[in-house]
Amino acid sequence: MVAATESGNTEGESPAQVGRKLGFTLGLVVQERGWDEDTDDKLRIAIEDAIDAEMLDEDSDDVADVVVLWWRDDDGDLVDGLINAIAPLADDGFVWVFTPKTGQDGYVDPADISEAASTAGLTQTSVVNFGTWSGSRLVQPKSRTGKRA
């Protein structure tokens, strides 16, 4: 797993650079949740190129190294969404929550993401911008127990 990156923008970077910047590497198992027609196909391709596989859908029972969660303001309770996202995670797994940027339909206030993450037992480590989406990387505490390996 890569160390946390600082806030940044991915504009002008190749898909491979974007994938690495977000911590996706060859062989990671990635589950995608909240996909809809508004999700960013370039970002999805960058992730799948970096892991050299397709992302699992949200109905998969496989243990995931990373969960990509596309979230919009009208998708319901973000805490519940995050709790569902961490259920399939490996002990050292992490979550990327992608939300529409400020001014876009479905925008989620960054303070709401931070609060929901904390309530769900996660810590935000970085934020990136990609197209019309903003991504927040959330990690689990090192002391989590009772998870599937």
Backbone as numpy.savetxt, mean C-alpha at the origin, in Angstrom:
# Nx Ny Nz CAx CAy CAz Cx Cy Cz
13.55 -6.29 3.02 12.71 -5.12 3.02 13.61 -3.89 3.02
13.15 -2.84 2.35 13.95 -1.62 2.28 13.64 -0.72 3.45
14.57 0.15 3.75 14.35 1.14 4.79 13.32 2.15 4.30
12.71 2.85 5.21 11.71 3.85 4.85 12.34 4.92 3.97
11.58 5.36 3.01 12.04 6.45 2.15 11.42 7.74 2.63
12.04 8.84 2.28 11.48 10.12 2.65 10.37 10.46 1.68
9.55 11.45 2.08 8.49 11.90 1.18 9.09 12.25 -0.15
8.40 11.90 -1.20 8.95 12.18 -2.51 7.92 12.08 -3.59
8.34 12.35 -4.79 7.49 12.31 -5.95 8.12 11.34 -6.93
7.30 10.56 -7.59 7.80 9.55 -8.51 7.71 9.99 -9.96
7.29 11.24 -10.20 7.15 11.72 -11.58 8.48 11.64 -12.30
8.47 11.17 -13.54 9.67 11.10 -14.35 10.54 9.89 -14.12
10.18 9.03 -13.19 10.98 7.84 -12.91 10.45 6.66 -13.73
11.34 5.73 -14.06 10.93 4.54 -14.80 10.10 3.63 -13.88
9.31 2.71 -14.47 8.57 1.77 -13.64 9.47 1.00 -12.68
10.65 0.60 -13.14 11.57 -0.14 -12.26 12.00 0.72 -11.08
12.28 2.00 -11.34 12.67 2.91 -10.25 11.52 3.10 -9.27
10.31 3.26 -9.80 9.15 3.44 -8.94 8.96 2.20 -8.07
9.02 1.02 -8.67 8.86 -0.21 -7.91 9.88 -0.34 -6.79
11.15 -0.05 -7.09 12.20 -0.12 -6.06 11.99 0.93 -4.98
11.62 2.13 -5.38 11.40 3.21 -4.41 10.30 2.84 -3.42
9.31 2.10 -3.90 8.20 1.70 -3.04 8.49 0.43 -2.25
9.65 -0.18 -2.46 10.04 -1.36 -1.69 9.62 -2.68 -2.30
9.20 -2.67 -3.56 8.81 -3.91 -4.23 10.02 -4.52 -4.90
10.24 -5.80 -4.63 11.37 -6.50 -5.20 10.92 -7.84 -5.77
11.77 -8.40 -6.59 11.51 -9.67 -7.24 11.09 -10.72 -6.21
9.98 -11.39 -6.49 9.55 -12.50 -5.65 8.61 -12.16 -4.51
8.39 -10.87 -4.24 7.44 -10.53 -3.17 6.03 -10.96 -3.59
5.27 -11.42 -2.61 3.86 -11.74 -2.83 3.06 -10.50 -2.43
2.32 -9.94 -3.39 1.58 -8.70 -3.17 0.10 -8.93 -3.42
-0.69 -8.55 -2.44 -2.14 -8.62 -2.59 -2.67 -7.22 -2.85
-3.59 -7.11 -3.78 -4.21 -5.83 -4.12 -5.65 -5.82 -3.63
-6.01 -4.76 -2.91 -7.37 -4.61 -2.39 -7.91 -3.26 -2.83
-9.20 -3.20 -3.09 -9.83 -1.93 -3.43 -9.66 -1.49 -4.87
-9.24 -2.44 -5.74 -9.08 -2.09 -7.15 -10.42 -1.62 -7.70
-10.37 -0.63 -8.56 -11.53 -0.16 -9.30 -11.01 0.47 -10.59
-11.90 0.90 -11.44 -11.48 1.43 -12.73 -10.68 2.72 -12.62
-10.70 3.37 -11.46 -9.96 4.62 -11.29 -8.53 4.42 -10.80
-8.13 3.19 -10.48 -6.78 2.97 -9.99 -5.75 3.28 -11.08
-4.53 3.53 -10.68 -3.49 3.95 -11.61 -2.82 2.73 -12.25
-3.11 2.52 -13.53 -2.55 1.36 -14.21 -1.03 1.40 -14.31
-0.44 2.59 -14.46 1.02 2.69 -14.54 1.66 2.23 -13.23
1.07 2.60 -12.12 1.58 2.16 -10.83 1.40 0.66 -10.65
0.27 0.13 -11.05 0.02 -1.30 -10.96 1.06 -2.07 -11.78
1.34 -1.57 -13.00 2.33 -2.21 -13.87 3.71 -2.14 -13.24
4.06 -1.00 -12.65 5.37 -0.84 -12.01 5.54 -1.86 -10.88
4.48 -2.07 -10.10 4.55 -3.04 -9.00 4.71 -4.45 -9.55
3.88 -4.81 -10.54 3.95 -6.16 -11.10 5.27 -6.40 -11.82
5.84 -5.37 -12.46 7.16 -5.51 -13.08 8.23 -5.75 -12.01
8.14 -5.03 -10.91 9.15 -5.16 -9.85 9.12 -6.53 -9.19
7.92 -7.10 -9.01 7.82 -8.41 -8.36 7.85 -9.56 -9.36
7.76 -9.22 -10.65 7.75 -10.19 -11.74 6.62 -11.20 -11.59
5.45 -10.68 -11.23 4.25 -11.52 -11.07 3.03 -10.61 -11.03
1.87 -11.22 -11.14 0.65 -10.46 -10.96 0.35 -10.36 -9.47
-0.33 -9.28 -9.08 -0.76 -9.14 -7.70 -1.93 -10.08 -7.45
-2.02 -10.59 -6.23 -3.14 -11.43 -5.83 -4.36 -10.56 -5.62
-5.56 -11.09 -5.86 -6.75 -10.30 -5.58 -7.12 -10.43 -4.10
-8.07 -9.62 -3.68 -8.39 -9.56 -2.26 -9.08 -10.81 -1.72
-9.48 -11.72 -2.59 -10.09 -12.97 -2.15 -9.08 -14.08 -1.90
-7.82 -13.81 -2.18 -6.78 -14.82 -2.02 -6.56 -15.14 -0.54
-6.26 -16.41 -0.26 -5.95 -16.85 1.10 -4.45 -16.92 1.35
-3.63 -16.58 0.35 -2.19 -16.65 0.49 -1.66 -15.59 1.45
-0.57 -15.90 2.13 0.11 -14.92 2.97 0.83 -13.94 2.03
0.70 -12.65 2.32 1.29 -11.62 1.47 2.43 -10.90 2.17
3.43 -10.52 1.38 4.52 -9.70 1.90 4.11 -8.24 1.96
3.26 -7.85 1.02 2.78 -6.47 0.92 1.32 -6.49 0.50
0.54 -5.56 1.05 -0.82 -5.34 0.59 -0.89 -3.94 0.02
-1.38 -3.84 -1.21 -1.65 -2.55 -1.84 -3.15 -2.30 -1.65
-3.46 -1.22 -0.94 -4.85 -0.88 -0.65 -5.20 0.44 -1.32
-6.07 0.37 -2.32 -6.59 1.57 -2.97 -7.78 2.03 -2.14
-7.74 3.28 -1.66 -8.80 3.73 -0.75 -9.29 5.13 -1.13
-10.61 5.26 -1.13 -11.25 6.54 -1.43 -12.13 6.93 -0.24
-12.42 8.21 -0.13 -13.17 8.72 1.01 -14.50 8.00 1.22
-15.15 7.58 0.15 -16.46 6.94 0.28 -16.39 5.41 0.35
-15.20 4.87 0.59 -15.05 3.41 0.67 -15.43 2.83 2.03
-15.81 3.67 2.97 -16.20 3.18 4.29 -15.20 3.58 5.36
-15.10 2.74 6.39 -14.22 3.02 7.53 -12.81 2.55 7.22
-11.87 3.48 7.17 -10.49 3.14 6.83 -9.86 2.21 7.87
-10.21 2.36 9.13 -9.67 1.45 10.15 -10.04 0.01 9.80
-11.31 -0.21 9.47 -11.73 -1.56 9.07 -10.98 -2.03 7.83
-10.79 -1.13 6.87 -10.05 -1.48 5.66 -8.62 -1.88 5.96
-7.99 -1.17 6.90 -6.61 -1.50 7.27 -6.53 -2.81 8.05
-7.48 -3.04 8.93 -7.48 -4.30 9.69 -7.64 -5.48 8.72
-8.51 -5.32 7.73 -8.66 -6.38 6.71 -7.39 -6.53 5.89
-6.69 -5.42 5.65 -5.46 -5.46 4.85 -4.32 -6.15 5.58
-4.25 -6.01 6.90 -3.12 -6.62 7.62 -3.36 -8.10 7.93
-4.61 -8.55 7.81 -4.90 -9.96 8.12 -4.03 -10.94 7.33
-3.82 -10.76 6.02 -3.02 -11.74 5.28 -1.52 -11.48 5.31
-1.08 -10.44 6.02 0.34 -10.07 5.97 1.25 -11.02 6.73
2.42 -11.25 6.16 3.49 -11.95 6.87 3.95 -11.03 8.01
4.65 -11.59 8.98 5.08 -10.83 10.15 5.84 -9.55 9.79
6.67 -9.60 8.75 7.46 -8.42 8.38 6.86 -7.68 7.19
5.59 -7.95 6.89 4.92 -7.33 5.76 4.55 -5.88 6.02
4.17 -5.19 4.94 3.75 -3.79 5.06 2.62 -3.51 4.10
1.97 -2.37 4.30 0.81 -1.96 3.52 1.12 -0.64 2.83
0.78 -0.55 1.57 0.76 0.73 0.86 -0.70 1.12 0.69
-1.10 2.26 1.27 -2.45 2.79 1.08 -2.34 3.90 0.04
-3.02 3.72 -1.08 -3.04 4.73 -2.14 -4.40 5.42 -2.13
-4.38 6.74 -2.00 -5.60 7.53 -1.98 -5.49 8.65 -3.02
-6.62 9.11 -3.53 -6.57 10.24 -4.48 -5.92 11.46 -3.83
-5.14 12.20 -4.63 -4.48 13.41 -4.14 -5.51 14.49 -3.82
-5.06 15.49 -3.09 -5.88 16.65 -2.76 -6.54 17.20 -4.02
-7.82 17.49 -3.93 -8.56 18.06 -5.05 -9.19 17.02 -5.97
-8.82 15.75 -5.81 -9.37 14.67 -6.63 -10.61 14.09 -5.94
-11.54 13.55 -6.73 -12.68 12.85 -6.15 -12.18 11.71 -5.28
-12.74 11.59 -4.07 -12.36 10.52 -3.17 -11.17 10.84 -2.27
-10.69 12.08 -2.32 -9.55 12.51 -1.50 -9.74 12.13 -0.03
-8.67 11.63 0.59 -8.66 11.30 2.01 -7.60 12.16 2.69
-7.99 12.86 3.73 -7.07 13.73 4.45 -5.94 12.90 5.05
-4.67 13.34 4.88 -3.54 12.60 5.45 -3.65 12.38 6.96
-4.27 13.30 7.68 -4.45 13.13 9.13 -5.37 11.95 9.41
-6.37 11.74 8.55 -7.27 10.59 8.71 -6.53 9.28 8.49
-5.61 9.27 7.53 -4.81 8.07 7.26 -3.93 7.76 8.47
-3.26 8.78 8.98 -2.38 8.60 10.13 -3.15 8.10 11.35
-4.31 8.68 11.61 -5.13 8.27 12.75 -5.65 6.84 12.59
-6.13 6.52 11.39 -6.62 5.17 11.14 -5.50 4.14 11.26
-4.32 4.49 10.76 -3.18 3.58 10.86 -2.85 3.29 12.31
-2.79 4.33 13.11 -2.49 4.17 14.54 -3.53 3.29 15.23
-4.80 3.55 14.94 -5.88 2.76 15.54 -5.78 1.29 15.13
-5.35 1.04 13.90 -5.22 -0.34 13.40 -3.91 -0.99 13.83
-3.07 -0.26 14.56 -1.81 -0.82 15.05 -0.66 -0.72 14.07
-0.73 0.24 13.14 0.31 0.43 12.14 0.98 1.79 12.32
2.17 1.91 11.75 2.92 3.16 11.79 3.23 3.60 10.37
3.00 4.88 10.10 3.30 5.42 8.77 4.79 5.75 8.70
5.45 5.28 7.62 6.89 5.51 7.49 7.26 6.42 6.34
6.41 6.52 5.32 6.75 7.39 4.19 5.50 7.70 3.38
5.63 8.74 2.55 4.55 9.16 1.67 5.16 9.46 0.31
4.52 9.01 -0.76 4.95 9.32 -2.12 3.75 9.78 -2.93
4.04 10.49 -4.01 3.00 10.91 -4.95 3.25 10.21 -6.27
2.15 9.79 -6.89 2.24 9.11 -8.17 1.00 9.46 -8.97
1.16 10.22 -10.04 0.02 10.63 -10.84 -0.99 11.37 -9.99
-2.23 10.90 -10.00 -3.29 11.54 -9.21 -3.48 10.86 -7.86
-2.55 9.99 -7.49 -2.64 9.24 -6.24 -1.49 9.58 -5.30
-1.76 9.46 -4.01 -0.75 9.64 -2.98 -0.66 8.32 -2.21
0.55 7.88 -1.90 0.73 6.60 -1.21 1.34 6.78 0.17
0.81 6.05 1.13 1.33 6.04 2.50 1.77 4.62 2.82
3.05 4.49 3.20 3.58 3.17 3.57 3.37 2.97 5.06
2.71 1.87 5.42 2.39 1.56 6.81 3.03 0.24 7.19
3.67 0.22 8.36 4.34 -0.99 8.82 3.74 -1.46 10.13
3.94 -2.74 10.40 3.48 -3.36 11.63 4.55 -3.22 12.70
4.15 -3.19 13.97 5.16 -3.18 15.03 5.96 -4.49 14.99
7.21 -4.42 15.39 8.08 -5.61 15.37 7.61 -6.68 16.34
6.81 -6.33 17.33 6.44 -7.29 18.37 5.15 -8.05 18.09
4.59 -7.93 16.88 3.35 -8.67 16.58 3.58 -10.16 16.69
2.65 -10.83 17.31 2.76 -12.29 17.44 1.47 -12.94 16.98
1.53 -14.24 16.80 0.36 -14.99 16.44 -0.01 -14.87 14.98
0.87 -14.32 14.15 0.60 -14.19 12.72 1.08 -15.43 12.00
0.50 -15.64 10.81 0.97 -16.72 9.96 2.32 -16.31 9.38
3.19 -17.26 9.19 4.51 -16.95 8.60 4.51 -17.20 7.13
